[in-house]
Amino acid sequence: MRVLIENYRNLTAGHCGSGSMRNLIFHYTGLDLDEGVVFGLGSGLDAVYFDYPHAEPPYMCFGRGSSFETDVTDALGIDYRETPDPDNDQAWEDVRQEVIAGRPTMLSGDIYYLDYRKFKVHFPGHRYVLLGFDDERDEVYVADRTDEETQTCSTEGVRLSRNPPGGLSTYNSWGKFHSTDVRHSLADACGIALRKSAERMLNLDHSQQDLMEKLRGGSDGELAVGLHGLRTLINVFPRWAALEDPLAHVQYLDNAIVKFGTGGGFFRDHFATFMRWAAVQRPDLVDSKAVSLAESAAQEWNALSPMLQAIAATPADATGWKRAENKLEHIYEQEYSLFGQLGDRVLKSG
């Protein structure tokens, strides 16, 4: 059997999750939003740090939270649900039936195993959209963020990606639109997203920490999110200078800021786009000062990247380490101010 959904618009994107959700929301509801707006409506911004001894280097650092994809549809009032399933055969049959019925379907998995991608780093939270398959050729057809054209992957590659044999797994998680209705206005959706973002970054909402705890399987060591996560990164950063070979630690953080599909600035470029839009939608909650802080934080994260590259080139230079540490401190002060101000407004608004 061969199936291919051909009427799916796949715009390229800076980030896999926000790009996939932007395209899926357009396909199912006709709502056409900028990728940064979609990211912000999903309260996607975070600062996640956790020790993970199974990785090299033995930590992970993310600029977005774990539940963005369902959060954006919750904000918009769209009935979209994601389901994990540890049974590989059943999980494949479920999504196979979706595309047979003509429904593009969200997949989640480790990008390392997708043979059409040359990105050979383990990243378990990659998002891509299933559009079809060919049983005879043993191929799967998907939409991904880097190319508007449909990509071809081996069936085994997709299977391994969705529930890899080692490391972190999202256990064949897949998403389905159960309705095409958008029940919330954009202004209301914006307010919902702003509140959730503020509560998470201020560590009043512990949902993202709980999700990450489950994902990493109860490993020992540090785990922190939001402003606590950013503070944890700042605290551990100077220790790397004393390592015999700090290169992997520094390069990973540099990659996490830009190269790992963040849309720029550790996802802060996307959030700044959202805040500019939010100031129009909800001027009662977002003023020019908040927009300026969001834009400045994005610029500062982007400026940190070349500093880390300089450290990687000359790791014995103590001046470079201190300069980067000071930049992280400045970023923290800006985000503390941004979300403190935003929290004051959205939490008082009821």
C-alpha positions as CSV (number, residue, x, y, z in Angstrom):
1,M,0.0,0.0,0.0
2,R,1.2,3.6,-0.8
3,V,-0.3,6.7,0.7
4,L,0.8,10.3,0.4
5,I,-1.1,13.5,1.5
6,E,-0.3,16.1,-1.1
7,N,-2.3,19.1,0.0
8,Y,-0.2,19.9,3.0
9,R,1.5,23.3,3.1
10,N,4.9,22.9,4.8
11,L,6.6,26.3,5.4
12,T,10.2,26.1,6.6
13,A,10.8,27.1,10.2
14,G,13.4,28.1,12.7
15,H,12.2,25.5,15.2
16,C,10.6,22.1,14.6
17,G,7.8,22.3,17.2
18,S,6.5,25.8,16.4
19,G,7.0,25.2,12.7
20,S,5.0,21.9,12.7
21,M,2.2,23.4,14.9
22,R,2.0,26.5,12.7
23,N,1.6,24.3,9.6
24,L,-0.8,21.8,11.2
25,I,-3.0,24.6,12.7
26,F,-3.2,26.2,9.2
27,H,-4.1,22.9,7.6
28,Y,-6.8,22.0,10.1
29,T,-8.3,25.4,11.0
30,G,-7.2,27.9,8.3
31,L,-5.6,30.1,11.0
32,D,-2.4,31.5,9.5
33,L,0.0,32.8,12.2
34,D,3.7,33.8,12.3
35,E,5.9,31.1,13.8
36,G,7.0,33.3,16.6
37,V,3.4,34.0,17.5
38,V,2.6,30.3,17.6
39,F,5.7,29.7,19.8
40,G,4.5,32.4,22.3
41,L,0.9,31.2,22.2
42,G,2.2,27.9,23.3
43,S,4.1,29.5,26.3
44,G,7.1,27.8,24.8
45,L,9.8,29.9,26.5
46,D,11.8,28.2,29.3
47,A,15.3,27.7,30.6
48,V,15.7,24.0,31.4
49,Y,18.9,22.7,32.9
50,F,19.5,19.1,34.1
51,D,22.4,16.8,34.7
52,Y,22.2,13.7,32.5
53,P,25.1,11.3,32.9
54,H,24.1,9.2,29.8
55,A,24.9,12.1,27.5
56,E,28.2,13.7,26.4
57,P,28.6,16.2,27.8
58,P,26.6,14.9,30.8
59,Y,24.0,17.6,30.9
60,M,21.2,19.0,28.8
61,C,20.0,22.6,28.4
62,F,16.8,23.6,26.6
63,G,15.3,27.1,25.9
64,R,11.8,25.8,25.6
65,G,9.4,23.7,27.7
66,S,8.1,20.2,27.2
67,S,4.4,20.8,26.6
68,F,4.4,23.6,24.0
69,E,2.6,21.7,21.3
70,T,-0.5,21.0,23.4
71,D,-0.3,24.4,25.2
72,V,-0.7,26.4,21.9
73,T,-3.8,24.5,21.0
74,D,-5.1,24.9,24.6
75,A,-4.6,28.6,24.4
76,L,-6.5,28.8,21.1
77,G,-9.2,26.5,22.3
78,I,-8.5,23.8,19.7
79,D,-9.1,20.1,20.6
80,Y,-5.7,18.6,19.9
81,R,-4.3,15.7,22.0
82,E,-1.0,13.8,22.1
83,T,-0.8,10.2,23.1
84,P,2.3,8.1,24.0
85,D,2.4,4.4,23.4
86,P,5.3,2.1,24.3
87,D,4.0,-0.6,22.0
88,N,5.9,0.2,18.7
89,D,3.6,-1.9,16.5
90,Q,0.4,-0.4,17.8
91,A,1.8,3.1,17.7
92,W,2.8,2.7,14.1
93,E,-0.6,1.3,13.2
94,D,-2.4,4.2,14.8
95,V,-0.6,6.9,12.9
96,R,-0.7,4.8,9.7
97,Q,-4.5,4.8,9.9
98,E,-4.5,8.6,10.4
99,V,-2.7,9.3,7.1
100,I,-4.8,6.7,5.3
101,A,-7.8,8.8,6.4
102,G,-6.0,11.9,5.0
103,R,-5.0,13.4,8.2
104,P,-1.4,14.8,8.6
105,T,-0.2,13.6,11.9
106,M,2.4,15.0,14.4
107,L,5.2,12.7,15.4
108,S,7.9,13.1,18.1
109,G,11.3,11.4,18.3
110,D,15.0,11.4,18.3
111,I,16.3,13.3,15.3
112,Y,19.5,11.1,15.3
113,Y,17.7,8.2,13.6
114,L,16.0,10.2,10.8
115,D,18.2,9.2,7.8
116,Y,17.2,12.2,5.6
117,R,18.7,14.5,8.3
118,K,22.5,14.9,8.7
119,F,22.1,16.1,12.2
120,K,23.8,13.2,14.1
121,V,23.2,14.4,17.6
122,H,20.7,12.6,19.9
123,F,17.8,14.9,20.5
124,P,14.6,13.1,21.6
125,G,12.1,15.9,21.3
126,H,12.2,16.5,17.6
127,R,8.9,17.2,15.9
128,Y,7.9,16.2,12.3
129,V,4.7,15.5,10.5
130,L,3.7,12.1,9.0
131,L,2.3,12.5,5.5
132,G,2.4,9.0,4.1
133,F,4.2,5.7,3.6
134,D,5.0,3.1,0.9
135,D,4.9,-0.5,2.2
136,E,6.7,-2.0,-0.9
137,R,9.6,0.5,-0.7
138,D,9.7,0.4,3.1
139,E,9.6,4.2,3.1
140,V,7.9,6.9,5.2
141,Y,7.0,10.4,3.9
142,V,7.3,13.3,6.4
143,A,7.3,17.1,6.5
144,D,10.2,18.6,8.5
145,R,11.2,22.2,9.2
146,T,14.3,22.5,7.0
147,D,12.6,21.9,3.6
148,E,9.2,22.7,2.1
149,E,9.4,19.5,0.1
150,T,8.3,16.2,1.5
151,Q,11.1,14.1,2.9
152,T,11.7,10.4,2.6
153,C,12.9,8.3,5.5
154,S,13.2,4.5,6.0
155,T,10.4,3.0,8.0
156,E,13.0,1.6,10.4
157,G,14.5,5.1,10.9
158,V,11.1,6.5,11.9
159,R,10.5,3.6,14.2
160,L,13.8,4.0,16.0
161,S,13.3,7.7,16.2
162,R,9.9,7.4,17.8
163,N,11.0,5.0,20.6
164,P,14.8,4.8,20.5
165,P,16.6,1.8,22.1
166,G,18.6,3.9,24.5
167,G,18.6,7.3,26.1
168,L,15.6,9.6,26.4
169,S,12.3,8.6,24.6
170,T,8.9,10.2,24.0
171,Y,7.5,6.7,23.6
172,N,5.9,7.0,20.1
173,S,4.0,10.1,21.1
174,W,1.8,11.4,18.3
175,G,-0.8,14.2,18.0
176,K,-4.3,14.4,16.6
177,F,-6.7,17.2,15.9
178,H,-10.1,16.0,17.2
179,S,-11.7,19.3,16.1
180,T,-11.0,22.1,13.7
181,D,-12.8,24.7,15.8
182,V,-10.9,27.7,17.2
183,R,-12.9,28.5,20.3
184,H,-10.9,31.4,21.7
185,S,-10.2,34.8,20.2
186,L,-6.6,35.7,19.6
187,A,-6.7,38.3,22.4
188,D,-8.0,35.7,24.9
189,A,-5.5,33.2,23.7
190,C,-2.7,35.7,24.1
191,G,-3.8,36.4,27.7
192,I,-3.8,32.7,28.5
193,A,-0.4,32.2,27.1
194,L,1.1,35.3,28.8
195,R,-0.1,34.1,32.2
196,K,1.2,30.6,31.7
197,S,4.6,31.9,30.5
198,A,5.0,34.2,33.5
199,E,3.9,31.5,36.0
200,R,6.4,29.0,34.5
201,M,9.4,31.4,34.3
202,L,8.7,32.6,37.8
203,N,8.5,29.0,39.0
204,L,4.9,29.3,40.2
205,D,3.9,26.6,37.7
206,H,5.8,23.3,38.2
207,S,4.4,21.4,35.3
208,Q,7.5,21.6,33.1
209,Q,9.8,20.5,35.9
210,D,7.5,17.5,36.5
211,L,7.5,16.6,32.8
212,M,11.3,16.8,32.6
213,E,11.7,14.6,35.7
214,K,9.6,11.9,34.1
215,L,11.5,12.2,30.7
216,R,14.9,11.8,32.2
217,G,13.9,8.8,34.2
218,G,14.7,10.0,37.7
219,S,18.4,10.5,37.1
220,D,20.4,12.0,40.0
221,G,21.8,15.6,39.8
222,E,20.5,19.0,39.2
223,L,17.1,19.7,37.4
224,A,15.7,23.2,37.3
225,V,13.5,25.1,34.9
226,G,12.4,28.7,34.4
227,L,14.4,31.4,36.2
228,H,15.7,28.7,38.5
229,G,17.0,26.8,35.5
230,L,18.8,29.9,34.2
231,R,20.3,30.5,37.7
232,T,21.4,26.8,37.8
233,L,23.2,27.2,34.5
234,I,24.9,30.3,35.7
235,N,26.1,28.5,38.9
236,V,27.6,25.5,37.1
237,F,29.1,27.4,34.2
238,P,32.3,28.6,36.1
239,R,33.0,25.0,37.1
240,W,33.5,24.0,33.5
241,A,36.7,26.1,33.3
242,A,38.4,23.7,35.8
243,L,37.6,20.6,33.7
244,E,40.5,18.9,32.0
245,D,38.7,19.3,28.7
246,P,35.7,21.7,28.8
247,L,35.3,21.8,25.0
248,A,32.2,19.5,24.8
249,H,30.4,21.4,27.6
250,V,30.9,24.8,25.9
251,Q,30.1,23.6,22.4
252,Y,26.9,22.0,23.5
253,L,25.7,25.3,25.2
254,D,26.7,27.2,22.0
255,N,24.7,24.8,19.9
256,A,21.7,25.0,22.3
257,I,21.5,28.7,21.7
258,V,21.3,28.7,17.9
259,K,22.1,25.5,16.1
260,F,19.7,23.1,17.7
261,G,16.7,24.6,15.8
262,T,15.9,27.3,18.3
263,G,14.8,30.0,15.9
264,G,17.7,32.1,17.3
265,G,18.8,33.3,20.7
266,F,17.8,30.2,22.7
267,F,14.2,30.6,21.4
268,R,14.3,34.3,22.5
269,D,14.0,35.6,19.0
270,H,10.7,33.8,18.6
271,F,9.5,35.1,22.0
272,A,10.4,38.7,21.1
273,T,8.3,38.3,17.9
274,F,5.4,37.1,20.1
275,M,5.8,39.9,22.6
276,R,5.6,42.5,19.8
277,W,2.4,40.9,18.6
278,A,1.1,40.6,22.2
279,A,1.6,44.3,22.7
280,V,-1.0,44.9,20.0
281,Q,-3.4,42.1,21.1
282,R,-3.1,42.9,24.8
283,P,-1.8,46.4,25.5
284,D,-3.3,46.0,29.0
285,L,-0.7,43.3,29.7
286,V,2.3,44.1,27.5
287,D,3.8,47.5,27.2
288,S,6.8,48.9,25.3
289,K,9.2,48.2,28.2
290,A,8.3,44.5,28.3
291,V,8.8,44.3,24.5
292,S,12.2,46.0,24.9
293,L,13.3,43.6,27.6
294,A,12.2,40.6,25.5
295,E,14.1,42.0,22.5
296,S,17.2,42.8,24.6
297,A,17.3,39.3,26.1
298,A,17.2,37.8,22.6
299,Q,20.1,40.0,21.5
300,E,22.1,39.1,24.6
301,W,21.6,35.3,24.1
302,N,22.8,35.7,20.5
303,A,25.8,37.7,21.7
304,L,26.7,34.9,24.1
305,S,27.2,32.4,21.3
306,P,30.4,34.0,19.8
307,M,31.8,34.3,23.4
308,L,31.4,30.6,23.9
309,Q,33.1,30.0,20.5
310,A,36.0,32.1,21.7
311,I,36.3,30.0,24.9
312,A,36.3,26.8,22.8
313,A,39.2,28.2,20.8
314,T,41.2,29.3,23.9
315,P,39.8,27.4,26.9
316,A,42.7,28.5,29.1
317,D,41.8,32.2,28.8
318,A,40.2,33.1,32.1
319,T,39.0,36.5,30.7
320,G,36.8,34.8,28.2
321,W,35.1,32.6,30.9
322,K,34.5,35.7,33.0
323,R,33.1,37.7,30.1
324,A,30.6,34.9,29.3
325,E,29.6,34.5,32.9
326,N,28.9,38.2,33.2
327,K,26.8,38.0,30.0
328,L,24.7,35.1,31.6
329,E,24.2,37.2,34.7
330,H,23.0,40.2,32.6
331,I,20.6,37.9,30.7
332,Y,19.3,36.7,34.0
333,E,18.7,40.2,35.3
334,Q,16.8,41.1,32.1
335,E,14.6,38.0,32.2
336,Y,14.0,38.5,35.9
337,S,12.8,42.0,35.2
338,L,10.7,40.9,32.2
339,F,8.8,38.1,33.9
340,G,8.6,40.0,37.2
341,Q,6.8,42.9,35.3
342,L,4.7,40.5,33.2
343,G,3.8,38.5,36.3
344,D,2.6,41.5,38.1
345,R,0.3,42.4,35.3
346,V,-1.1,39.1,34.3
347,L,-1.5,37.7,37.8
348,K,-3.4,40.9,38.9
349,S,-5.6,40.7,35.8
350,G,-7.4,37.6,37.2
